[in-house]
């Protein structure tokens, strides 16, 4: 029989005053960020080229982008620009954390949480390309409506040969919203004790949030505007102004005012495509291809670019893959231009292009130029892309593009896009081209009454005018077409129709869902049930489907 346990006197309960309960609470400051996706999002999941419907917006990736903007702005800010690299490293580590041993390991004091997740299904995804029948009766990939082929070219169908094809990636179409909570906690100053959040730290984190919301985004290809967002920070619309950008020693250039993000995005990328690639047909105005022909002694074409050997477009970002379509006629095999060194594969572009949400519902194409001083010390490797990846050549900082204004001017005068902009720096040349493209669209510079600066608007110059209130855009004309075989695609992701015997995608799922809210109940049920035989009339405004009605 077990002996009874000896009763001990009860311990006194701890004091439960509010002061004692919250004496060790860690000081913190939080921000609420409401985000709406305004351009298609590419990738962002744990699998390459894949959108994770369960967690499309990853907190760890967002925190990484916030850290990038914090680091950049800390380096540019006049108050902290004179810090030594070691001082800046320690300041970054104190807020964002870093690796180390048991004594030096530091945790991040910036926490990112999703407090509202969008409810997503396969219908929110759209294959970047879909098979359509061409005039010859063959199935060929065509870019889907609302998907910019220049920004999202990595999402296209990929193939090493005809029998080994990787289908086009699906992108998350605009529309989904999410709410983020970003929290900065106080630093640990002893066991169980914490410092108050410093005003300087809070201001720097808030600045990083605003710059990321204006110039960053979700997923991949954000520097070309994919995954862009419009956001509200603690209930106020977020938009970093050109004046704020200038205060950091950078430049923000804006295109014409648009009433939708897609139009502003397309304007920015069209300008880049015009400058960086030139005409669709004919020989490239740039010297890279002929430079590779010279280096490999494989000159399949007789014409020779006078500016060779040069690789000026490396400044736009690396790697650059060059494909020669006339290899059977003596052209080189495909090559890859990348930063020198076995451990370096990529270099991010210093150019950011994306739609800027000036106010809710008002957008402009934005071009932000980041610091590019790293180009002065950049060396390049040129390799074959297949087999042993043979090294063709290595080029020092002054070999891929010359040093000195006179030498650069001489090269630039032989390169059409640079000669037309009268610039010997390839990035400055693009800025000039972007601004001239805006001028052709009717952009003018007028005083901005809000900040005493200048702002570009569409239409004639009006002194002291505000962009969207005193200079409204004329309504875009409607385009009406007749079609047959109106139907949902087999995967339910888009609305298709046969127009002039060609099967065409009319709208992606996100646009189609909004359209269904505006049509009659009879039309809605017919489309959803697939009972859409007969003729239909469809109406577009700015290439967006706005109306669907049967022809009796």
C-alpha positions as CSV (number, residue, x, y, z in Angstrom):
1,X,0.0,0.0,0.0
2,X,1.6,3.3,-1.1
3,X,2.4,5.8,1.6
4,X,0.4,9.0,1.5
5,X,2.4,11.9,0.0
6,X,3.4,14.4,2.5
7,X,1.5,17.7,2.1
8,X,3.6,20.7,1.6
9,X,2.5,24.3,2.1
10,X,1.2,26.0,-1.0
11,X,3.5,28.5,-2.7
12,X,2.2,32.0,-2.8
13,X,0.7,33.2,-6.1
14,X,2.8,35.8,-8.0
15,X,1.6,39.3,-8.0
16,X,-0.7,39.8,-11.0
17,X,-0.8,43.6,-11.2
18,X,-0.9,45.1,-14.8
19,X,2.6,46.6,-14.2
20,X,4.2,43.2,-13.5
21,X,2.3,41.4,-16.3
22,X,3.5,43.8,-19.0
23,X,6.9,44.8,-17.6
24,X,8.8,42.5,-19.9
25,X,6.6,43.1,-23.0
26,X,8.9,43.8,-26.0
27,X,8.4,47.3,-27.4
28,X,7.3,47.2,-31.1
29,X,5.9,49.3,-33.9
30,X,3.7,47.8,-36.6
31,X,2.5,48.9,-40.0
32,X,-0.5,47.5,-41.9
33,X,0.0,47.3,-45.7
34,X,-3.0,46.5,-47.9
35,X,-1.8,45.3,-51.3
36,X,-3.6,44.7,-54.6
37,X,-1.8,42.9,-57.4
38,X,-2.0,45.1,-60.6
39,X,0.2,43.2,-63.0
40,X,0.6,39.4,-63.6
41,X,2.8,37.7,-61.0
42,X,5.4,35.2,-62.2
43,X,6.8,32.4,-60.0
44,X,7.4,33.2,-56.3
45,X,6.9,29.7,-55.1
46,X,9.4,27.1,-53.9
47,X,9.3,25.5,-57.4
48,X,10.9,27.4,-60.3
49,X,8.4,29.3,-62.5
50,X,5.5,28.2,-60.3
51,X,2.9,30.2,-58.4
52,X,2.1,28.6,-55.0
53,X,-1.7,29.1,-54.7
54,X,-1.5,28.1,-51.0
55,X,1.1,30.8,-50.2
56,X,1.5,33.1,-53.3
57,X,3.0,36.0,-51.3
58,X,5.9,34.7,-49.2
59,X,6.8,36.7,-46.0
60,X,10.4,35.7,-46.2
61,X,10.7,37.0,-49.7
62,X,9.0,40.2,-48.8
63,X,11.4,40.7,-45.9
64,X,14.3,40.1,-48.2
65,X,13.1,42.9,-50.5
66,X,12.5,45.3,-47.7
67,X,16.1,44.6,-46.5
68,X,17.3,45.4,-50.0
69,X,15.5,48.8,-50.1
70,X,16.7,49.6,-46.5
71,X,20.3,48.8,-47.5
72,X,20.1,50.9,-50.7
73,X,18.5,53.9,-49.0
74,X,20.8,53.8,-46.0
75,X,23.8,54.0,-48.5
76,X,22.2,56.9,-50.4
77,X,20.8,59.0,-47.4
78,X,22.9,62.0,-46.7
79,X,22.7,61.3,-43.0
80,X,24.3,57.9,-43.3
81,X,26.1,57.9,-46.6
82,X,29.5,58.5,-45.0
83,X,29.3,55.4,-42.9
84,X,32.2,53.0,-43.4
85,X,31.2,49.5,-44.8
86,X,31.8,48.0,-41.4
87,X,29.5,50.6,-39.7
88,X,26.8,50.0,-42.3
89,X,27.1,46.2,-41.9
90,X,26.7,46.4,-38.1
91,X,23.7,48.7,-38.5
92,X,22.1,46.3,-40.9
93,X,22.9,43.3,-38.7
94,X,21.4,45.1,-35.6
95,X,18.0,45.4,-37.4
96,X,17.9,42.6,-40.0
97,X,20.0,39.9,-38.2
98,X,22.7,37.7,-39.6
99,X,24.7,34.5,-39.2
100,X,27.3,34.0,-36.5
101,X,28.4,31.7,-33.6
102,X,26.5,31.3,-30.4
103,X,27.5,34.7,-29.2
104,X,27.2,36.7,-32.4
105,X,24.2,35.1,-34.0
106,X,21.6,37.9,-34.5
107,X,17.8,37.5,-35.1
108,X,15.9,39.8,-37.4
109,X,13.9,42.5,-35.6
110,X,11.7,42.9,-38.6
111,X,8.7,40.5,-38.7
112,X,6.4,40.1,-41.7
113,X,3.1,38.3,-41.4
114,X,0.2,37.8,-43.7
115,X,-2.9,38.7,-41.8
116,X,-5.3,38.3,-44.7
117,X,-4.7,35.8,-47.5
118,X,-6.5,35.8,-50.8
119,X,-8.6,32.8,-51.6
120,X,-7.1,31.5,-54.9
121,X,-8.0,28.7,-57.2
122,X,-6.7,27.5,-60.6
123,X,-9.0,30.0,-62.2
124,X,-6.8,32.8,-60.9
125,X,-3.9,31.4,-63.0
126,X,-3.4,32.0,-66.7
127,X,-0.9,30.1,-68.9
128,X,1.4,32.8,-70.2
129,X,1.0,31.2,-73.6
130,X,-1.8,29.1,-75.1
131,X,-2.0,27.0,-78.2
132,X,-3.8,28.6,-81.1
133,X,-4.3,27.6,-84.7
134,X,-2.3,29.7,-87.2
135,X,-3.2,30.4,-90.8
136,X,-1.4,27.2,-91.9
137,X,-3.6,25.1,-89.6
138,X,-0.8,24.4,-87.0
139,X,-1.0,24.7,-83.3
140,X,1.4,27.4,-82.2
141,X,1.9,29.2,-78.8
142,X,0.4,32.6,-78.5
143,X,0.8,35.1,-75.6
144,X,-2.3,35.4,-73.5
145,X,-4.3,38.6,-73.1
146,X,-2.8,40.8,-70.4
147,X,0.5,39.0,-70.3
148,X,3.4,41.2,-71.6
149,X,5.7,39.0,-73.6
150,X,8.8,41.2,-73.1
151,X,8.5,41.2,-69.3
152,X,7.5,37.6,-68.9
153,X,9.6,35.9,-71.6
154,X,10.9,33.3,-69.1
155,X,7.4,32.0,-68.7
156,X,7.2,31.0,-72.4
157,X,7.1,27.4,-73.6
158,X,10.7,26.0,-73.5
159,X,12.3,23.3,-75.5
160,X,15.7,21.8,-76.1
161,X,14.2,20.0,-79.1
162,X,10.8,19.2,-80.7
163,X,10.3,16.1,-78.4
164,X,11.3,17.7,-75.1
165,X,9.1,20.7,-74.5
166,X,8.3,22.3,-71.2
167,X,4.9,24.0,-71.2
168,X,4.4,27.7,-70.6
169,X,4.3,28.7,-67.0
170,X,1.1,30.0,-65.5
171,X,1.0,33.4,-64.0
172,X,-1.2,34.9,-61.3
173,X,-3.4,37.5,-63.0
174,X,-4.1,40.9,-61.4
175,X,-6.8,41.4,-58.9
176,X,-6.0,39.4,-55.7
177,X,-5.4,41.4,-52.5
178,X,-3.6,40.6,-49.3
179,X,-2.8,42.4,-46.1
180,X,0.6,42.4,-44.5
181,X,1.7,43.2,-41.0
182,X,5.2,44.5,-40.8
183,X,6.6,44.8,-37.2
184,X,9.8,46.3,-35.9
185,X,10.6,45.1,-32.3
186,X,13.0,46.7,-29.8
187,X,16.5,45.5,-29.5
188,X,17.5,43.1,-26.7
189,X,19.6,45.0,-24.1
190,X,19.8,42.3,-21.4
191,X,18.2,39.1,-20.2
192,X,14.5,39.7,-20.5
193,X,14.9,43.4,-21.1
194,X,14.4,45.4,-24.4
195,X,15.1,48.8,-25.7
196,X,12.3,51.1,-27.0
197,X,12.1,51.2,-30.8
198,X,14.3,54.1,-31.9
199,X,12.7,56.8,-34.0
200,X,15.5,56.6,-36.6
201,X,14.9,52.8,-37.0
202,X,11.2,53.2,-37.4
203,X,11.6,55.9,-40.0
204,X,14.0,53.8,-42.0
205,X,11.8,50.7,-42.0
206,X,8.7,52.8,-43.0
207,X,10.7,54.3,-45.8
208,X,11.8,50.9,-47.1
209,X,8.1,49.7,-47.0
210,X,7.0,52.7,-49.1
211,X,9.8,52.2,-51.7
212,X,9.2,48.5,-52.0
213,X,5.4,49.1,-52.4
214,X,6.1,51.7,-55.1
215,X,8.9,50.1,-57.0
216,X,9.0,46.4,-56.0
217,X,6.4,43.6,-56.0
218,X,5.7,39.9,-55.6
219,X,7.4,37.0,-57.4
220,X,10.0,37.2,-60.1
221,X,10.8,39.8,-62.8
222,X,9.7,42.7,-60.6
223,X,12.3,45.0,-62.2
224,X,10.3,44.6,-65.4
225,X,7.0,45.3,-63.7
226,X,5.7,41.8,-63.0
227,X,4.0,41.3,-59.7
228,X,3.5,45.1,-59.2
229,X,1.2,46.2,-56.5
230,X,-0.9,49.2,-55.5
231,X,-0.9,49.6,-51.7
232,X,-2.2,51.5,-48.7
233,X,0.0,51.9,-45.7
234,X,-2.1,52.3,-42.5
235,X,-5.0,53.4,-44.6
236,X,-3.1,56.0,-46.8
237,X,-2.3,55.4,-50.5
238,X,1.4,54.7,-51.0
239,X,3.4,56.4,-53.8
240,X,7.0,57.6,-53.5
241,X,7.2,60.9,-55.4
242,X,9.8,62.1,-57.9
243,X,10.9,64.7,-55.3
244,X,11.6,62.0,-52.7
245,X,13.5,60.0,-55.3
246,X,15.6,63.1,-56.2
247,X,16.4,63.6,-52.5
248,X,18.2,60.3,-52.6
249,X,20.2,61.3,-55.6
250,X,18.2,59.1,-58.0
251,X,15.9,59.9,-60.9
252,X,12.3,58.8,-61.5
253,X,10.8,59.4,-65.0
254,X,7.1,59.1,-65.6
255,X,5.2,58.4,-68.8
256,X,1.7,59.5,-69.8
257,X,-1.3,59.2,-67.4
258,X,-3.4,56.1,-67.9
259,X,-6.5,54.8,-66.2
260,X,-5.3,51.2,-65.9
261,X,-2.0,49.6,-64.9
262,X,-1.7,47.4,-68.0
263,X,-1.5,50.4,-70.3
264,X,1.1,52.1,-68.2
265,X,3.1,48.8,-68.0
266,X,3.0,48.2,-71.7
267,X,4.1,51.8,-72.4
268,X,7.3,51.3,-70.3
269,X,8.2,48.0,-71.8
270,X,7.5,49.0,-75.3
271,X,10.0,51.9,-74.9
272,X,12.6,49.4,-73.6
273,X,11.9,46.9,-76.4
274,X,12.3,49.7,-79.0
275,X,15.6,50.8,-77.6
276,X,17.2,47.5,-76.6
277,X,16.1,45.4,-79.6
278,X,15.3,47.8,-82.5
279,X,13.2,46.7,-85.5
280,X,11.6,43.2,-85.6
281,X,13.0,42.5,-89.0
282,X,16.5,43.0,-90.2
283,X,20.0,43.1,-88.7
284,X,20.3,44.2,-85.1
285,X,21.6,47.8,-84.6
286,X,23.7,46.6,-81.7
287,X,27.2,45.2,-81.9
288,X,27.1,42.1,-79.6
289,X,26.2,39.5,-82.3
290,X,28.9,40.5,-84.7
291,X,31.3,40.8,-81.8
292,X,30.7,37.1,-81.0
293,X,31.1,36.2,-84.7
294,X,34.5,37.9,-84.7
295,X,35.6,36.2,-81.5
296,X,34.6,32.7,-82.7
297,X,35.8,33.3,-86.3
298,X,32.3,32.2,-87.5
299,X,31.0,35.0,-89.7
300,X,28.0,33.5,-91.3
301,X,26.8,36.9,-92.3
302,X,28.9,39.2,-94.5
303,X,27.9,42.5,-92.9
304,X,30.1,43.5,-90.0
305,X,29.1,46.0,-87.2
306,X,31.5,48.9,-87.0
307,X,31.4,49.1,-83.2
308,X,32.6,45.6,-82.5
309,X,34.0,44.3,-80.2
310,X,31.6,45.6,-77.6
311,X,28.8,44.5,-75.3
312,X,27.1,47.7,-74.2
313,X,23.8,46.0,-73.3
314,X,25.4,44.1,-70.5
315,X,24.6,47.2,-68.5
316,X,20.9,46.3,-68.6
317,X,21.5,43.1,-66.6
318,X,23.0,39.6,-67.0
319,X,23.1,36.9,-68.2
320,X,22.5,37.6,-71.9
321,X,21.8,34.5,-74.1
322,X,22.5,35.1,-77.8
323,X,20.8,32.6,-80.2
324,X,22.0,32.5,-83.8
325,X,19.4,31.1,-86.1
326,X,21.8,30.6,-89.1
327,X,24.1,28.1,-87.4
328,X,23.9,25.8,-90.5
329,X,25.2,28.7,-92.6
330,X,28.3,29.3,-90.5
331,X,26.9,31.3,-87.5
332,X,28.2,30.5,-84.0
333,X,26.5,28.2,-81.5
334,X,24.4,29.9,-78.7
335,X,26.4,31.8,-76.2
336,X,25.9,33.2,-72.7
337,X,27.4,36.5,-71.4
338,X,27.6,36.6,-67.6
339,X,29.7,38.2,-64.8
340,X,33.2,36.8,-64.6
341,X,33.8,34.1,-62.0
342,X,32.5,30.6,-61.4
343,X,30.4,31.8,-58.5
344,X,28.6,34.6,-60.3
345,X,25.7,33.8,-62.7
346,X,23.5,36.9,-62.6
347,X,23.6,40.7,-62.3
348,X,20.3,42.5,-61.6
349,X,19.3,45.3,-63.9
350,X,19.8,48.9,-62.5
351,X,16.6,49.8,-64.5
352,X,13.2,49.4,-62.9
353,X,10.2,49.6,-65.2
354,X,6.6,49.3,-63.8
355,X,3.3,51.0,-63.6
356,X,3.2,53.6,-60.8
357,X,-0.2,54.0,-59.0
358,X,-0.2,57.8,-58.5
359,X,-3.6,57.7,-56.9
360,X,-6.1,54.9,-56.7
361,X,-7.1,54.3,-60.3
362,X,-4.5,56.6,-61.9
363,X,-1.3,55.1,-63.3
364,X,1.8,56.1,-65.1
365,X,4.7,54.2,-66.6
366,X,7.6,54.6,-64.2
367,X,11.4,54.3,-64.9
368,X,13.6,54.3,-61.9
369,X,17.4,54.3,-62.4
370,X,19.3,52.6,-59.5
371,X,23.0,53.3,-58.9
372,X,25.1,51.6,-61.5
373,X,28.6,52.3,-60.2
374,X,29.3,48.6,-60.0
375,X,29.6,48.6,-63.8
376,X,32.9,50.4,-63.6
377,X,34.5,47.2,-62.1
378,X,32.4,44.6,-64.0
379,X,34.2,41.9,-65.9
380,X,32.4,39.6,-68.3
381,X,32.8,35.9,-69.4
382,X,31.4,34.8,-72.7
383,X,30.8,31.0,-72.9
384,X,29.0,28.5,-75.1
385,X,25.7,27.4,-73.6
386,X,25.9,23.7,-74.4
387,X,28.4,20.8,-73.9
388,X,31.5,21.8,-71.9
389,X,30.4,25.5,-72.0
390,X,33.6,26.5,-73.6
391,X,35.0,29.9,-72.5
392,X,35.2,32.1,-75.6
393,X,36.6,35.2,-73.9
394,X,36.9,37.3,-70.8
395,X,36.5,41.1,-71.0
396,X,37.7,43.6,-68.4
397,X,35.7,46.7,-67.3
398,X,37.2,48.8,-70.2
399,X,37.1,46.0,-72.8
400,X,33.3,45.3,-73.1
401,X,32.7,49.1,-73.2
402,X,35.5,51.6,-73.5
403,X,36.7,54.1,-70.8
404,X,36.8,57.8,-71.5
405,X,34.2,60.1,-73.2
406,X,36.0,60.3,-76.5
407,X,36.3,56.5,-76.9
408,X,32.7,55.9,-75.8
409,X,31.4,58.6,-78.1
410,X,33.1,57.1,-81.1
411,X,31.6,53.6,-80.3
412,X,28.1,55.1,-79.6
413,X,28.1,57.0,-82.9
414,X,28.1,53.6,-84.7
415,X,25.2,52.2,-82.7
416,X,21.9,53.5,-84.0
417,X,19.8,53.7,-80.8
418,X,22.6,55.5,-78.9
419,X,23.5,57.8,-81.8
420,X,19.8,58.9,-82.1
421,X,19.7,59.8,-78.4
422,X,23.1,61.5,-78.6
423,X,24.3,59.6,-75.5
424,X,27.6,57.6,-75.0
425,X,26.2,55.8,-72.0
426,X,23.7,53.0,-72.8
427,X,21.6,53.6,-69.7
428,X,21.4,57.4,-70.2
429,X,20.5,56.6,-73.8
430,X,17.5,54.6,-72.7
431,X,16.4,57.4,-70.4
432,X,16.4,59.8,-73.3
433,X,14.5,57.3,-75.5
434,X,11.9,56.8,-72.7
435,X,11.4,60.5,-72.3
436,X,11.1,61.0,-76.1
437,X,8.6,58.2,-76.3
438,X,6.5,60.0,-73.7
439,X,6.7,63.2,-75.8
440,X,5.3,61.4,-78.8
441,X,2.4,60.3,-76.7
442,X,1.5,63.9,-75.7
443,X,3.3,64.2,-72.4
444,X,4.2,67.7,-71.3
445,X,5.8,69.1,-68.2
446,X,3.8,71.5,-66.0
447,X,4.2,72.9,-62.5
448,X,2.9,70.5,-59.8
449,X,0.9,72.7,-57.4
450,X,1.2,70.1,-54.6
451,X,5.0,70.2,-54.2
452,X,6.2,73.1,-56.3
453,X,8.0,70.7,-58.6
454,X,7.0,69.4,-62.1
455,X,4.7,66.6,-63.2
456,X,4.1,65.2,-66.7
457,X,0.4,65.0,-67.8
458,X,-1.3,64.0,-71.1
459,X,-2.7,66.9,-73.1
460,X,-1.7,70.5,-73.6
461,X,0.3,72.3,-70.9
462,X,-1.8,73.9,-68.3
463,X,0.0,76.0,-65.6
464,X,-0.5,74.8,-62.1
465,X,-2.6,71.8,-63.2
466,X,-2.9,68.6,-61.3
467,X,-2.3,65.4,-63.4
468,X,-5.6,63.7,-63.0
469,X,-8.1,66.3,-62.0
470,X,-7.6,69.3,-64.3
471,X,-6.5,67.3,-67.4
472,X,-8.9,64.4,-67.8
473,X,-8.2,61.9,-70.6
474,X,-10.7,61.6,-73.4
475,X,-12.6,58.4,-73.3
476,X,-11.0,55.6,-75.4
477,X,-13.0,54.5,-78.5
478,X,-14.9,51.2,-78.4
479,X,-14.0,48.4,-80.8
480,X,-16.8,45.9,-81.6
481,X,-16.3,42.5,-83.2
482,X,-18.6,39.6,-84.2
483,X,-17.7,36.1,-83.2
484,X,-18.8,32.5,-82.9
485,X,-18.0,29.5,-80.6
486,X,-17.9,31.7,-77.5
487,X,-16.8,29.5,-74.7
488,X,-14.8,29.0,-71.6
489,X,-11.4,27.3,-72.3
490,X,-11.2,23.6,-71.3
491,X,-9.3,24.6,-68.1
492,X,-11.8,27.3,-67.3
493,X,-9.1,30.0,-67.1
494,X,-10.1,32.2,-70.0
495,X,-12.9,33.1,-72.4
496,X,-12.4,32.1,-76.0
497,X,-14.1,32.9,-79.3
498,X,-13.7,32.2,-83.0
499,X,-13.1,35.5,-84.8
500,X,-12.5,35.4,-88.5
501,X,-12.0,31.6,-88.3
502,X,-9.3,32.0,-85.7
503,X,-9.7,30.8,-82.1
504,X,-8.8,33.8,-79.9
505,X,-8.5,34.4,-76.1
506,X,-10.9,37.3,-75.3
507,X,-10.2,37.6,-71.6
508,X,-8.3,36.0,-68.7
509,X,-10.2,34.6,-65.8
510,X,-9.8,37.6,-63.5
511,X,-11.1,40.0,-66.2
512,X,-13.9,37.6,-67.2
513,X,-15.1,37.3,-63.6
514,X,-15.5,41.1,-63.4
515,X,-17.3,41.0,-66.8
516,X,-19.9,38.4,-65.6
517,X,-21.0,40.8,-62.9
518,X,-22.1,43.3,-65.6
519,X,-23.9,41.1,-68.1
520,X,-27.5,39.9,-67.9
521,X,-28.5,36.8,-65.9
522,X,-29.4,35.0,-69.1
523,X,-26.0,35.7,-70.7
524,X,-24.2,34.7,-67.5
525,X,-26.0,31.4,-67.3
526,X,-25.5,30.6,-71.0
527,X,-21.7,31.2,-70.8
528,X,-21.3,29.2,-67.6
529,X,-23.3,26.3,-68.9
530,X,-21.6,26.3,-72.3
531,X,-24.8,27.0,-74.2
532,X,-23.3,29.7,-76.4
533,X,-24.1,28.6,-80.0
534,X,-24.9,31.3,-82.5
535,X,-23.4,34.7,-83.1
536,X,-22.1,37.1,-80.4
537,X,-21.0,40.7,-80.3
538,X,-18.0,41.5,-78.2
539,X,-16.8,45.0,-77.3
540,X,-13.3,46.1,-76.3
541,X,-11.9,49.4,-74.8
542,X,-8.1,49.7,-74.7
543,X,-7.9,46.1,-75.8
544,X,-9.9,45.0,-72.7
545,X,-13.2,43.1,-73.1
546,X,-16.0,45.2,-71.7
547,X,-19.2,43.8,-73.1
548,X,-20.6,40.5,-74.4
549,X,-24.1,40.2,-76.0
550,X,-25.8,37.7,-78.2
551,X,-26.9,38.7,-81.7
552,X,-30.6,37.8,-82.2
